[in-house]
Every structure is written in C-alpha cells, then in structure tokens.
Amino acid sequence: MVSVNYYLALSAILFTIGALGVLIRRNALVIFMSVELMLNAANLVFVAFAREYGVFSGQIFVFFVMTVAAAEVAVGLALIVTIFRSKQSIDVDEMNSLKG
C-alpha cells in the first residue's frame, strides 16, 4: 500500500507546476490548463486523505470541484474563442482592455 505522503508530494509537485504555469506563461490556453492542473492537484489531496481516513467526504468534495472545473471549461473556452475572434491573439499581455 502506498503511503499518503507520496500522494501529497505528487500533489505538491503538480500544484507547483500549475502555479508556475499561471505566473510565467502568457498564453491564455496554457494558463487555463495550468489552473486545471492545480484543481487536479487539489483533487488528488482530497482523495488521498479520504482513502487514508476511510471517509467519503473527500470524494464528495472532488465531485464538486470537478463540477466547477467543467463549468470553468465551458465558460473559459467560450471567452477565449470570443477574444481570439476579436483580437486574433490570445496573448494575455495584449488583452489589457475589454472594449469592443
């Protein structure tokens, strides 16, 4: 059986990669994927602790996080496509104004 410490270390690594992706990259799609990576790292922690303590509340939290992530994907991709159609770029530095 794998210790919960390994899951926590993997989750910390994934969260750090996601946070660096949000802070360093300027492409909106890469930032979007980095946020999803951070959400999945949090899901891994919830599942690891739920398995460790034998309760189902971790899986319930994961269900809600996945629901929010699905809504984020729908809204976020719609915004990215709309911005790309108007600006012909999805570079975050070029999106300093939302005027039409």
PyMOL commands that set and color helices and strands:
alter all, ss='L'
color gray80, all
select helices_A, chain A and resi 4-24+28-53+57-87+92-94
alter helices_A, ss='H'
color red, helices_A
deselect
rebuild
show_as cartoon
